[in-house]
Amino acid sequence: MNFLLVFVATISLGALPELRASDICALLPEGSKPLFATATMPGTGFSFNYGGTKIGPVFPGDWKEEEKYVSGGVETTWMDKSGLAVTRYTRILREFNAIEYSIRFKNTSSKAIPAISRLNALEVSFDQRVSEGARVISSGGGTMGFVIPPRDFAISEVQFSKTAPLGGEQFLTTAGGRSSNKDLPFMFIQNDARDEGAFVAFGWTGQWSEYINNDRDKRLLNLYGWIPGINIALKPDEEIQGPTVLIGFFKGNMAVGSNLLRRLIRDVYTPKLAGRGFAPIVTYDHWVNIEDKFDEALLRKLIDSAAAISQEYFVLDAGWYTGPHEDTEGFSAAAGNEEEVDRTKLPNGIKPLADYARSKGLKFGLWFEPERVHRGSIVAREHPDWVLWKQTDYAYESKATFEELGPDMTGFEDPYGLLDYSKPEVQDWVKKLLDRYIDNLGIRYIRIDFNMDPLPYWNAKDAPDRRGMAQLQHIQGFYSIIDWIREHHPNTVLDCCAAGGRRIDLETARRFHTFWISDSTWDPAIVRFHLFGVNYFLPGNYNFACYSLPLPGQSDVGLDDLGFQSFFGGAFGTGGRIDLWSESTRRRARLHVEVYKRIRRYLMDDYYPLTAQPKDLETWSGWEFQDPADGSGFVETFRANTPNDTYRFTLQNLDKRARYKFTDPYTGESFEISGGEAVERGLEMCQKPMSARVLIFNRM
């Protein structure tokens, strides 16, 4: 469990409550404690039940406490007489006024100890100075919806009542064991009257829940975050580690907190690529409107077309491996067959295709889904003890193996099993599989997909006194695999996909360069909605979506400028039958890509939504991205089917005393305006219906 607390302003509010060295606030750098920090109640920031007794956030006096300095931080260990050791590693990130915690539990005795349960990786309370009038801002996760507005990445605000007797509460969670399969595990807590706020993020790539409660009786705002259902009796010398929690405090409005969070993730979490900071790339992926129905000849045409419109990466998505793809299960029917290439589609293998992509100036990428295994696959047949299965009756207490149920898998709820990442031999196999393909094919982009809910499989494996252990071990195995690939292939981009953006959290952000944020990328209006929401929490490299034309059932392949430009707020790419585009369409697409390449660096900097998240097709909307170091950036505005010919956009965070030059990168036309006018009166934009406009600005 990692706790990261960030403080960005200095406020003097008198003496804090008396604190022990192990308390959260005692670890903060002096002179950097804004109101939310000084309002933090004493405690370690986490709690758990041990043998039926709650321990923490303040530990009992009979637990021995030791502290020592280690490389880069401080380790604090609490030891119970039973042999349970709880260790928190603390790393102070002074550049961000930040503290990072990681917690682990170990049975140091030679015998069994009582069970650990109700593991609150996060338990923090704030006093009435910030609890009164607080509101919570959160977002939907990366599921797939085809309505406007979608639930995916929809910003939600809940105001705690100042007068109601119960004060109010908010509950966030995920579903099925993938971390953003319902809610996104990020939120802001804002107190507008105090002009103060906090952000909270959970880093656990499995099942999690968070609960925020405004306790009016005790005049406290309480935050809890946990893995549901944990009940583990550790064996001798056994050790577990759980989620990451990030808490940051800021002085100002939510834009201040949002941009602090984005910069923190960029600088602390985002992996390097070839030893350098990562920024959005331009990628072609064939899946939309092609899926697994391709052959080598079509792929070569697509490579030619991708190169012609200045794409940088070409990704061969699902369906390249041997097995049936034409039945009702499609590409999924061959899950677990990644050891063998489908020679009916690719008679010469993948290597000539990868070489051809490189000859056209493109880096080559490949899709994998190692965790999901079809019952008839090579992995299921050759390594039946590697796969967990789920039974029809959802009797999670029972176990089912390949040998018990036979080769036809009779009695299973579905034909898919979960590759058991808790096993070291399975981890080694996946590492070698990916390593071999990367080396043999010169791969520079790997997409790791996950199209199933693992929670029922984990629950089926666990004994009553080991609830949660399968999940903990699987997730740590997943982290081990990705960490190994990053270490051994530092030049390869890693893309996290899970039937869209269902696996987005701090720990995947720590390991992957980008996220495929949603499988719902057909409608540009939905994509704009997604990007408006997800940019509050993550810098632009993570927010990947592909513009695809034509779509299924669409005969007109004329380029839609608004469609292309709707993707400019994230990591941009194209998909589908771009080989059908006319030369004029390709020229226009190439221009859009070149404009995107000019502005993409700003997606890693500060984000300012200039309007509310667009929830219909009859409004204006816009966003601003800005580099605070030099004051440059870009503004993009969108006019939907609204009768209003003009709209005035009030820009953010410009120097009111300076003058700025705004340039249209498509026409070269420019104008100058003072920062004061842009911030106070705004920019008046005039556009035709269903259009977008981009303006790059620089401080003069």
C-alpha positions in Angstrom: 0.0 0.0 0.0 1.6 3.2 -1.1 0.4 6.6 0.3 1.5 9.7 -1.6 0.5 13.0 -0.1 1.2 16.2 -2.0 1.1 19.8 -0.6 1.4 22.8 -2.8 0.9 25.9 -0.6 2.1 27.3 2.7 -0.5 28.3 5.3 0.0 29.2 8.9 -2.9 28.0 11.0 -1.3 27.5 14.4 -0.1 24.3 16.0 -1.1 20.9 14.8 -2.5 18.3 17.2 0.2 16.4 19.1 1.6 13.9 16.7 3.8 10.8 16.9 6.6 10.3 14.4 4.5 7.6 12.6 1.6 10.0 12.0 1.0 11.2 8.4 1.3 14.9 9.2 4.6 14.5 11.1 6.2 13.3 7.9 5.4 16.3 5.9 8.1 18.9 5.2 7.7 21.9 7.5 6.2 25.0 6.0 4.2 23.2 3.3 1.0 22.3 5.0 -2.2 23.8 3.5 -5.5 23.7 5.3 -6.5 20.2 4.3 -3.1 19.0 5.7 -3.4 20.8 9.0 -7.0 19.5 9.2 -5.8 15.9 8.9 -6.4 14.0 12.1 -3.5 12.0 13.7 -2.9 8.5 12.4 -0.9 6.4 10.1 -3.3 6.7 7.2 -4.4 3.0 7.1 -6.1 0.4 9.3 -6.9 -3.3 9.4 -8.6 -5.9 11.6 -6.3 -8.4 13.2 -7.9 -11.3 15.0 -11.2 -9.4 15.1 -9.7 -6.2 16.6 -9.3 -3.0 14.6 -5.7 -1.7 14.4 -5.0 1.8 13.2 -5.0 4.5 12.1 -3.5 5.0 15.6 -1.6 1.8 16.7 -2.1 0.4 20.2 0.7 1.2 22.6 1.8 -2.5 23.0 2.9 -2.7 19.4 6.7 -2.1 19.2 7.6 0.7 16.8 11.0 1.0 15.0 12.2 3.5 12.5 15.3 3.5 10.3 16.6 5.4 7.3 17.0 3.4 4.1 17.9 4.3 0.6 15.7 7.2 -0.5 13.4 7.2 2.5 12.3 5.9 5.9 11.0 2.5 7.1 8.7 2.4 10.0 7.8 -1.1 11.4 5.1 -2.0 13.9 5.6 -5.4 15.5 3.0 -7.3 17.4 3.9 -10.0 20.0 2.2 -12.6 17.8 4.8 -12.1 15.1 2.9 -9.9 12.7 5.1 -7.1 11.3 3.6 -4.1 9.5 6.1 -2.1 7.6 5.6 1.3 5.9 8.3 2.5 3.6 8.1 6.3 3.3 9.7 8.3 0.4 9.6 12.1 0.6 9.4 13.7 -2.8 10.4 17.2 -2.0 10.1 18.6 -5.5 6.3 18.1 -5.1 6.1 18.5 -1.4 5.1 14.9 -1.5 5.3 11.7 0.6 4.9 8.2 -0.7 4.0 5.3 1.6 4.2 1.6 0.9 2.8 -0.9 3.4 3.4 -4.6 3.7 2.4 -7.3 6.2 4.6 -10.2 7.2 4.3 -13.2 9.5 7.7 -13.3 11.1 6.8 -16.2 13.4 7.1 -19.9 12.9 3.4 -20.6 13.3 0.0 -19.4 12.0 -1.3 -16.1 13.2 -4.8 -14.6 13.3 -6.4 -13.4 10.1 -6.0 -9.9 8.6 -9.3 -8.5 7.4 -11.0 -5.2 6.6 -7.8 -3.9 5.1 -8.3 -0.2 4.7 -5.3 0.9 2.6 -6.7 4.4 3.1 -8.2 5.7 6.3 -7.8 9.4 6.7 -10.1 12.0 8.5 -10.2 15.8 8.2 -11.7 18.1 10.8 -14.6 20.6 10.5 -12.4 23.3 8.9 -12.7 21.5 5.6 -15.6 19.0 6.1 -18.2 21.8 6.1 -19.3 22.5 2.5 -17.0 20.0 0.9 -17.9 18.4 -2.5 -16.6 15.3 -4.2 -15.7 15.3 -8.0 -15.3 11.8 -9.6 -15.5 10.1 -13.0 -17.0 7.1 -14.6 -14.5 4.4 -15.7 -13.5 3.3 -19.2 -16.5 1.0 -20.0 -18.2 1.1 -23.4 -21.3 3.1 -24.0 -22.9 4.3 -27.3 -25.3 7.0 -26.0 -24.7 10.7 -25.5 -23.8 11.5 -22.8 -22.0 8.3 -22.0 -21.3 7.2 -18.4 -17.7 6.5 -19.4 -15.5 9.4 -18.0 -18.5 11.4 -17.0 -17.6 13.9 -14.4 -19.8 13.6 -11.3 -20.1 16.2 -8.5 -21.7 15.5 -5.1 -22.1 18.3 -2.6 -22.2 17.4 1.1 -25.1 19.1 2.8 -24.3 21.8 5.4 -27.6 21.2 7.3 -28.9 17.7 6.7 -28.4 15.6 9.9 -26.5 12.8 8.2 -24.1 15.0 6.3 -23.8 12.9 3.2 -21.6 10.2 1.6 -20.2 9.0 -1.6 -19.3 5.5 -2.7 -17.0 4.6 -5.6 -16.0 1.1 -6.7 -15.2 -1.1 -9.7 -16.8 -4.3 -10.9 -15.5 -7.8 -11.7 -11.9 -7.2 -10.7 -10.7 -4.7 -13.3 -9.8 -1.4 -11.7 -11.8 1.1 -13.8 -14.7 -1.2 -14.8 -17.3 1.1 -13.1 -15.7 4.2 -11.6 -12.3 5.7 -12.3 -10.2 5.3 -9.1 -9.4 9.1 -8.9 -11.4 11.9 -7.2 -11.1 15.4 -6.0 -12.5 16.9 -2.7 -13.0 20.6 -3.0 -14.0 23.2 -0.4 -14.9 26.3 -2.4 -15.4 28.5 0.6 -11.9 27.8 1.8 -10.5 27.7 -1.7 -8.8 24.5 -0.8 -8.9 20.9 -2.0 -7.5 17.4 -2.1 -7.2 14.7 -4.6 -7.3 11.0 -3.9 -6.3 8.2 -6.3 -6.2 4.4 -5.7 -3.6 2.2 -7.3 -4.8 -1.3 -7.4 -5.4 -3.2 -10.7 -8.1 -5.4 -9.2 -11.2 -5.0 -7.1 -11.4 -1.9 -4.9 -13.9 0.4 -3.1 -13.8 3.9 -1.7 -16.2 5.6 0.7 -16.3 9.2 1.7 -18.5 10.1 4.7 -19.3 13.5 6.2 -19.8 12.7 9.9 -21.8 15.6 11.2 -21.8 14.3 14.8 -18.0 14.1 15.0 -17.6 17.0 12.5 -15.2 14.9 10.5 -14.8 14.1 6.8 -13.7 10.5 6.6 -12.0 8.8 3.6 -11.7 5.0 3.3 -10.3 2.8 0.5 -10.0 -1.0 0.6 -10.0 -4.3 -1.3 -13.3 -5.9 -0.5 -13.5 -9.3 1.2 -9.9 -9.6 2.5 -9.6 -12.3 5.2 -6.1 -13.8 5.2 -4.3 -15.8 7.8 -0.6 -15.4 6.9 1.5 -18.5 6.9 5.0 -18.5 8.6 7.3 -16.1 6.7 4.5 -15.2 4.3 4.2 -11.5 3.2 1.6 -9.5 1.3 1.5 -6.1 -0.2 -1.7 -4.2 -1.2 -2.8 -1.0 -3.0 -1.3 2.3 -3.7 -3.1 5.4 -2.4 -2.3 8.9 -3.5 -3.6 11.9 -1.6 -2.7 15.5 -2.5 -3.6 18.8 -1.0 -3.7 22.1 -2.8 -4.6 25.7 -2.4 -6.9 27.0 -5.1 -9.7 25.7 -7.4 -10.0 22.3 -8.9 -7.9 23.3 -11.9 -5.0 23.8 -9.6 -5.4 20.3 -8.1 -6.1 18.7 -11.5 -2.9 20.1 -13.0 -0.9 19.2 -9.9 -2.1 15.7 -10.2 -1.3 15.6 -14.0 2.2 16.9 -13.4 2.8 14.5 -10.6 1.7 11.5 -12.7 3.8 12.8 -15.6 7.0 13.2 -13.6 6.8 10.5 -11.0 4.7 7.7 -12.5 4.9 7.8 -16.3 7.5 5.3 -17.6 10.4 6.5 -19.7 10.8 5.4 -23.2 14.4 4.8 -24.2 15.5 6.7 -21.2 13.6 9.8 -22.1 10.3 11.3 -21.0 7.3 9.9 -22.9 4.9 12.1 -24.9 1.9 11.2 -27.0 2.6 9.2 -30.2 0.6 8.8 -33.4 -0.5 5.2 -33.9 -2.4 3.2 -36.5 -4.4 0.2 -35.2 -6.6 -1.9 -37.6 -9.2 -3.2 -35.3 -12.2 -0.9 -35.9 -14.2 -2.1 -39.0 -11.6 -4.8 -39.8 -11.3 -6.8 -36.5 -9.6 -10.1 -37.2 -10.7 -10.3 -40.9 -7.4 -9.6 -42.6 -4.6 -11.1 -44.5 -1.0 -10.1 -45.4 -2.1 -8.3 -48.6 -4.6 -6.1 -46.8 -2.1 -5.4 -44.0 0.5 -4.2 -46.5 -2.0 -1.8 -48.0 -2.8 -0.5 -44.6 0.9 0.0 -43.8 1.3 2.0 -47.0 -1.7 4.2 -46.1 -0.6 4.7 -42.5 2.8 5.8 -43.7 1.2 8.2 -46.2 -0.7 10.0 -43.5 2.4 10.3 -41.2 1.6 7.7 -38.6 4.5 6.7 -36.4 3.5 3.2 -35.2 1.6 0.4 -36.9 -0.1 -2.1 -34.5 -1.3 -5.5 -35.6 -4.2 -6.1 -33.3 -6.0 -9.4 -32.3 -6.4 -12.3 -34.7 -2.8 -13.0 -35.8 -2.5 -16.2 -33.9 -3.7 -19.7 -34.9 -7.2 -20.9 -34.2 -10.8 -20.4 -35.2 -11.8 -16.8 -35.8 -14.9 -17.1 -37.9 -17.3 -18.6 -35.4 -19.6 -16.7 -33.0 -16.7 -16.1 -30.5 -14.5 -14.4 -33.1 -10.9 -13.7 -32.1 -11.6 -14.8 -28.6 -12.0 -18.5 -29.6 -8.2 -18.7 -30.1 -7.2 -16.9 -26.8 -4.2 -18.9 -25.4 -2.8 -19.7 -28.9 -0.2 -16.8 -29.0 2.6 -19.3 -29.3 1.7 -19.9 -33.0 1.0 -17.5 -35.9 -2.0 -18.1 -38.1 -0.4 -19.3 -41.3 -3.6 -19.1 -43.3 -3.6 -15.3 -42.9 0.1 -14.8 -42.7 1.8 -17.6 -44.6 5.2 -16.0 -44.2 4.7 -15.2 -40.6 4.8 -11.8 -39.0 8.5 -10.9 -39.6 8.1 -9.8 -43.3 5.2 -7.6 -42.3 7.2 -6.0 -39.5 10.1 -5.5 -41.8 7.8 -3.9 -44.4 6.4 -1.5 -41.8 9.9 -0.4 -40.9 10.8 0.1 -44.5 8.0 2.6 -44.6 9.2 4.5 -41.6 6.8 2.9 -39.1 7.6 1.2 -35.8 5.8 -2.1 -35.5 3.5 -3.2 -32.7 1.6 -6.4 -31.7 -1.4 -7.2 -29.6 -1.4 -9.8 -26.8 -3.9 -11.1 -24.2 -2.0 -13.6 -22.1 -4.4 -13.7 -19.1 -7.4 -15.1 -20.9 -7.4 -18.7 -22.0 -9.9 -20.5 -24.2 -10.7 -24.1 -23.1 -9.6 -25.4 -26.5 -6.3 -23.4 -26.7 -2.7 -24.6 -26.7 -2.1 -23.3 -23.2 -5.2 -25.0 -21.8 -4.2 -28.3 -23.3 -0.5 -28.3 -22.6 -0.6 -26.6 -19.1 -4.0 -27.4 -17.5 -2.6 -26.7 -14.1 -1.9 -23.1 -15.1 -5.5 -22.1 -15.6 -8.3 -21.2 -13.2 -11.9 -22.0 -14.2 -15.2 -20.6 -13.1 -18.2 -22.9 -12.5 -21.8 -22.3 -13.7 -23.3 -22.0 -10.2 -20.8 -19.4 -9.1 -20.0 -21.5 -6.0 -16.8 -19.7 -5.4 -15.9 -21.9 -2.4 -15.5 -24.9 -4.7 -12.5 -25.5 -7.0 -12.6 -26.9 -10.5 -9.5 -28.1 -12.4 -9.1 -29.3 -16.0 -8.6 -32.9 -14.8 -11.8 -32.9 -12.6 -14.1 -31.7 -15.4 -12.5 -33.2 -18.5 -11.3 -31.9 -21.8 -14.8 -30.7 -22.9 -15.0 -28.4 -19.8 -18.5 -29.5 -19.0 -20.1 -27.5 -16.2 -18.2 -24.2 -16.9 -20.2 -21.0 -17.1 -18.2 -19.9 -20.1 -15.3 -21.3 -22.2 -12.7 -19.0 -20.8 -10.2 -19.5 -18.0 -7.8 -17.2 -16.2 -4.1 -17.8 -16.5 -2.9 -18.0 -12.9 -0.3 -15.3 -12.6 0.4 -16.3 -9.0 2.5 -19.1 -10.3 6.2 -18.2 -10.9 6.4 -20.6 -13.8 3.4 -18.8 -15.5 5.1 -15.4 -15.0 8.3 -16.8 -16.6 6.3 -18.2 -19.5 4.6 -14.9 -20.2 7.9 -13.0 -19.9 9.6 -15.4 -22.4 6.6 -15.2 -24.8 6.7 -11.5 -25.0 10.5 -11.3 -24.9 10.8 -13.7 -27.9 8.3 -11.8 -30.1 9.9 -8.4 -29.2 13.4 -9.7 -30.1 12.5 -11.7 -33.1 10.2 -9.1 -34.7 11.9 -5.9 -33.5 8.6 -4.9 -31.8 8.4 -1.3 -30.5 4.8 -1.4 -29.3 3.0 -4.0 -27.2 -0.8 -3.8 -26.5 -1.7 -5.9 -23.4 -5.5 -6.6 -23.5 -7.8 -8.3 -20.9 -11.3 -9.0 -22.0 -12.7 -10.8 -18.9 -13.6 -10.2 -15.3 -11.1 -12.1 -13.1 -12.8 -11.7 -9.7 -15.0 -14.8 -9.8 -11.9 -16.9 -10.7 -9.9 -15.5 -7.8 -12.8 -16.0 -5.4 -13.2 -19.6 -6.6 -9.6 -20.4 -5.8 -9.5 -18.9 -2.2 -10.2 -20.9 0.9 -12.3 -19.2 3.6 -9.2 -18.2 5.7 -7.4 -17.0 2.5 -9.9 -14.7 1.0 -8.2 -12.2 -1.3 -4.9 -14.0 -1.6 -5.5 -15.2 -5.2 -6.2 -11.6 -6.2 -3.2 -10.2 -4.3 -0.8 -12.8 -5.8 -2.3 -12.4 -9.3 -1.9 -8.7 -9.3 1.6 -8.8 -8.0 2.4 -11.4 -10.7 1.0 -9.0 -13.3 3.1 -6.2 -12.0 6.2 -8.4 -12.1 5.6 -9.3 -15.7 5.2 -5.8 -16.9 8.1 -4.5 -14.8 10.3 -7.2 -16.3 9.3 -6.3 -19.9 10.0 -2.6 -19.2 13.4 -3.3 -17.8 14.5 -5.6 -20.6 12.8 -3.7 -23.5 13.1 0.0 -22.6 12.5 1.1 -26.2 9.1 -0.6 -26.5 5.8 1.3 -25.8 3.5 -0.6 -23.5 -0.3 0.0 -24.0 -2.8 -1.1 -21.4 -6.1 -2.2 -22.8 -8.9 -4.1 -21.1 -11.9 -4.3 -23.4 -11.4 -0.5 -23.5 -10.2 1.5 -20.5 -11.2 -0.9 -17.7 -7.8 -1.2 -16.1 -6.8 2.4 -15.4 -5.2 3.2 -12.0 -2.0 4.5 -10.5 -0.2 1.2 -10.7 -0.9 0.7 -14.4 0.0 4.3 -15.0 3.3 3.5 -13.3 4.0 0.7 -15.8 2.3 1.6 -19.1 2.9 4.4 -21.5 -0.6 4.7 -22.7 -4.2 3.4 -22.2 -6.7 2.5 -24.8 -9.4 4.5 -23.0 -12.5 3.0 -24.5 -13.8 0.6 -27.2 -16.4 3.3 -28.0 -14.3 5.3 -30.4 -16.7 5.3 -33.4 -18.5 8.6 -32.6 -16.2 11.7 -32.3 -18.8 13.4 -30.0 -18.4 10.5 -27.5 -14.6 10.7 -27.8 -14.7 14.5 -27.1 -16.8 13.7 -24.0 -14.3 11.1 -22.9 -11.3 13.4 -23.3 -13.0 16.3 -21.5 -13.3 14.0 -18.5 -10.2 11.8 -18.4 -7.9 14.9 -18.9 -8.8 16.1 -15.4 -6.8 13.1 -14.0 -4.2 12.0 -16.5 -1.8 13.7 -18.8 -2.5 13.3 -22.5 -0.1 10.4 -23.3 -2.4 8.0 -21.5 -5.6 9.0 -23.3 -5.4 7.0 -26.6 -8.2 6.7 -29.1 -8.3 6.1 -32.9 -10.3 7.9 -35.5 -11.7 5.4 -37.9 -13.3 6.0 -41.3 -15.3 4.4 -42.8 -17.3 3.0 -39.9 -19.4 -0.2 -40.2 -22.2 0.4 -42.7 -20.8 3.7 -43.9 -20.1 4.1 -47.6 -18.9 7.7 -47.7 -15.2 7.9 -46.9 -14.9 11.6 -47.2 -12.9 13.0 -44.4 -14.8 14.7 -41.5 -12.6 17.5 -40.1 -14.5 17.7 -36.9 -14.1 14.0 -36.4 -10.4 14.1 -36.8 -9.9 17.1 -34.6 -12.1 15.7 -31.9 -9.2 13.3 -31.0 -6.6 16.1 -30.5 -7.1 16.1 -26.8 -5.4 12.8 -26.3 -2.9 10.3 -27.7 -4.1 10.3 -31.3 -4.3 7.6 -33.9 -6.2 6.2 -36.8 -7.8 2.8 -37.5 -9.9 0.8 -40.0 -9.9 0.9 -43.8 -7.7 3.9 -44.4 -6.6 2.1 -47.6 -10.0 3.1 -49.1 -9.3 6.8 -48.6 -8.9 8.9 -51.7 -5.7 10.9 -52.3 -7.4 14.1 -51.3 -8.7 12.6 -48.1 -5.1 11.4 -47.3 -3.7 14.8 -47.9 -6.2 16.4 -45.6 -5.6 13.7 -43.0 -1.8 14.2 -43.3 -2.4 17.9 -42.6 -4.4 17.1 -39.5 -1.7 14.7 -38.3 1.0 17.4 -38.8 -1.0 19.9 -36.9 -1.5 17.4 -34.1 2.3 16.8 -33.9 2.8 20.6 -33.4 0.5 20.7 -30.4 0.9 17.3 -28.8 3.6 18.4 -26.4 1.1 20.6 -24.6 -1.0 17.6 -23.7 1.6 16.7 -21.1 1.2 20.1 -19.5 -1.7 21.9 -17.9 -5.3 21.3 -18.9 -8.2 23.8 -18.6 -11.7 22.8 -19.8 -13.2 26.0 -21.1 -16.8 24.8 -20.9 -18.7 22.1 -19.1 -18.3 18.5 -20.4 -20.5 18.5 -23.6 -23.5 16.3 -22.8 -25.5 16.8 -26.1 -25.0 17.7 -29.7 -26.3 21.2 -29.5 -23.6 23.2 -27.6 -20.3 24.9 -27.9 -17.4 23.4 -26.0 -13.6 23.9 -25.8 -10.4 23.1 -24.0 -7.0 24.8 -23.4 -3.6 23.1 -22.9 -0.7 25.2 -21.7 2.9 25.0 -20.8 3.2 27.1 -17.6 7.0 27.4 -18.1 6.8 29.6 -21.2 3.1 30.5 -21.4 2.6 28.9 -24.7 -0.2 26.4 -25.6 -3.2 25.8 -27.7 -7.0 26.3 -27.6 -9.4 24.1 -29.4 -13.1 25.0 -29.7 -16.0 22.9 -31.0 -19.3 24.0 -32.4 -22.0 21.4 -32.5 -25.5 21.9 -34.0 -26.2 25.0 -32.1 -27.9 28.1 -33.7 -25.5 30.4 -31.9 -22.9 31.5 -34.5 -20.4 32.8 -31.9 -19.3 31.9 -28.4 -16.9 33.7 -26.1 -14.3 31.4 -24.4 -12.6 32.8 -21.2 -9.0 31.5 -21.2 -7.2 30.4 -18.1 -3.9 31.1 -16.4 -2.6 33.7 -18.9 -0.4 36.6 -17.7 -2.7 39.6 -17.8 0.2 42.0 -18.3 1.6 40.2 -21.3 0.5 40.1 -24.9 -0.1 36.8 -26.7 0.0 35.9 -30.4 -2.7 33.4 -31.5 -2.1 31.5 -34.8 -4.3 29.2 -36.8 -1.9 26.3 -37.8 -4.1 25.4 -40.8 -4.2 28.9 -42.4 -1.3 30.7 -40.8 -3.5 33.6 -39.9 -2.8 35.2 -36.6 -3.8 38.0 -34.2 -2.6 39.5 -31.0 -4.5 40.1 -27.7 -3.5 40.9 -24.2 -3.6 38.2 -21.5 -6.0 40.4 -19.5 -8.5 40.6 -22.3 -8.3 36.9 -23.0 -8.9 36.0 -19.4 -11.5 38.6 -18.5 -13.5 39.1 -21.8 -12.4 36.0 -23.5 -11.9 35.0 -27.2 -15.0 35.3 -29.4 -15.0 32.3 -31.8 -17.1 32.2 -34.9 -17.4 28.8 -36.6 -19.8 27.0 -38.9 -21.9 24.2 -37.3 -20.2 20.9 -36.7 -16.7 22.3 -36.8 -13.6 22.7 -34.7 -10.9 25.3 -34.6 -7.4 25.2 -33.3 -5.3 28.2 -32.2 -1.7 28.0 -31.0 -0.7 30.8 -28.7 2.7 32.2 -27.5 3.5 34.9 -25.0 5.2 37.8 -26.8 
